[in-house]
Amino acid sequence: MPNDHTPPNADAHAEQHRAVAESGRDEAERFRQLAEEAREVRDQHREALEGVRQERERLREAGEVARTAAEDARVAADAARHAAMDAVAATAEALATTLEQMKAIEEMRQTLRDIKDASKLPSN
């Protein structure tokens, strides 16, 4: 028998080696696909987290705007309250002045009546 023929054990070993190599390639491909899917999921999570971060920032800004508006409203209400108090004080002052004027007019009328009555007295 010539030496150019490979023993059956070698063929079986080579075939087993090819099967193991193919199995390794298949497993490597599965791991590559899993890694790709994991990257896609990670990217989706990053996008979702970025969306949440942006929404939180938008809500924080809206809260700040609302706080500023509330403070402005409080200042405006305080100014309106002071203006109303000033208007009440001015009205009270005007009423007091009017009352004083009415008293003065009544005193003048009484004086005129007294003068009229004094001039009607019978002369002796």
Secondary structure per residue as TSV (DSSP state, phi and psi in degrees):
chain	resnum	aa	ss	phi	psi
A	1	M	-	360.0	132.8
A	2	P	-	-74.9	161.5
A	3	N	T	-83.3	-0.9
A	4	D	T	-83.3	-1.7
A	5	H	S	-98.9	127.9
A	6	T	-	-81.7	141.3
A	7	P	-	-65.3	153.3
A	8	P	H	-59.9	-31.9
A	9	N	H	-63.6	-39.0
A	10	A	H	-66.2	-41.8
A	11	D	H	-63.5	-43.1
A	12	A	H	-65.0	-39.6
A	13	H	H	-65.9	-42.5
A	14	A	H	-64.7	-41.5
A	15	E	H	-64.8	-41.2
A	16	Q	H	-64.7	-40.4
A	17	H	H	-63.5	-42.9
A	18	R	H	-63.2	-41.2
A	19	A	H	-64.3	-43.0
A	20	V	H	-64.6	-41.9
A	21	A	H	-64.1	-42.9
A	22	E	H	-63.3	-42.9
A	23	S	H	-61.7	-41.4
A	24	G	H	-63.3	-41.4
A	25	R	H	-64.8	-42.3
A	26	D	H	-61.6	-43.7
A	27	E	H	-66.4	-39.7
A	28	A	H	-62.3	-40.2
A	29	E	H	-65.0	-41.0
A	30	R	H	-62.7	-42.9
A	31	F	H	-63.4	-39.2
A	32	R	H	-63.0	-43.3
A	33	Q	H	-65.0	-43.4
A	34	L	H	-60.8	-41.7
A	35	A	H	-63.8	-40.7
A	36	E	H	-64.2	-44.6
A	37	E	H	-62.8	-40.2
A	38	A	H	-63.3	-40.4
A	39	R	H	-63.0	-41.5
A	40	E	H	-63.7	-43.7
A	41	V	H	-62.9	-43.4
A	42	R	H	-60.0	-43.9
A	43	D	H	-63.4	-40.1
A	44	Q	H	-63.4	-41.4
A	45	H	H	-64.7	-40.7
A	46	R	H	-60.6	-44.7
A	47	E	H	-63.0	-42.4
A	48	A	H	-63.5	-43.9
A	49	L	H	-63.2	-39.0
A	50	E	H	-64.8	-40.3
A	51	G	H	-61.7	-42.9
A	52	V	H	-64.0	-43.1
A	53	R	H	-61.4	-43.9
A	54	Q	H	-64.7	-39.9
A	55	E	H	-65.3	-41.4
A	56	R	H	-62.0	-40.9
A	57	E	H	-64.6	-42.3
A	58	R	H	-62.7	-43.1
A	59	L	H	-66.1	-37.9
A	60	R	H	-62.5	-44.3
A	61	E	H	-64.7	-40.7
A	62	A	H	-63.4	-39.9
A	63	G	H	-62.5	-40.0
A	64	E	H	-65.6	-41.6
A	65	V	H	-62.9	-43.2
A	66	A	H	-63.8	-41.1
A	67	R	H	-63.1	-43.4
A	68	T	H	-63.7	-42.8
A	69	A	H	-63.1	-40.4
A	70	A	H	-64.6	-41.0
A	71	E	H	-64.9	-43.0
A	72	D	H	-61.5	-40.5
A	73	A	H	-65.3	-40.1
A	74	R	H	-62.8	-43.3
A	75	V	H	-64.1	-42.6
A	76	A	H	-65.2	-40.5
A	77	A	H	-64.3	-39.6
A	78	D	H	-64.5	-42.8
A	79	A	H	-63.5	-41.0
A	80	A	H	-64.5	-39.7
A	81	R	H	-62.5	-44.3
A	82	H	H	-63.9	-41.0
A	83	A	H	-63.3	-41.2
A	84	A	H	-64.4	-41.9
A	85	M	H	-63.4	-40.8
A	86	D	H	-63.7	-40.4
A	87	A	H	-65.0	-40.7
A	88	V	H	-64.1	-43.6
A	89	A	H	-63.3	-42.0
A	90	A	H	-64.9	-39.4
A	91	T	H	-64.8	-43.4
A	92	A	H	-62.5	-40.5
A	93	E	H	-64.0	-43.0
A	94	A	H	-64.5	-41.0
A	95	L	H	-64.7	-40.3
A	96	A	H	-63.4	-42.1
A	97	T	H	-63.6	-43.7
A	98	T	H	-61.5	-42.9
A	99	L	H	-61.5	-43.6
A	100	E	H	-61.1	-42.2
A	101	Q	H	-64.5	-40.7
A	102	M	H	-64.6	-39.6
A	103	K	H	-62.8	-42.6
A	104	A	H	-63.7	-41.7
A	105	I	H	-64.6	-42.7
A	106	E	H	-62.7	-39.5
A	107	E	H	-63.9	-40.9
A	108	M	H	-64.3	-41.1
A	109	R	H	-61.0	-45.4
A	110	Q	H	-62.1	-40.6
A	111	T	H	-62.9	-43.5
A	112	L	H	-63.1	-39.8
A	113	R	H	-63.8	-41.9
A	114	D	H	-63.0	-40.6
A	115	I	H	-65.9	-43.0
A	116	K	H	-62.6	-44.2
A	117	D	H	-64.9	-37.3
A	118	A	H	-69.6	-31.4
A	119	S	H	-79.0	-16.3
A	120	K	T	-88.7	-3.4
A	121	L	S	-63.8	142.3
A	122	P	-	-65.6	138.4
A	123	S	-	-86.8	145.4
A	124	N	-	-95.0	360.0
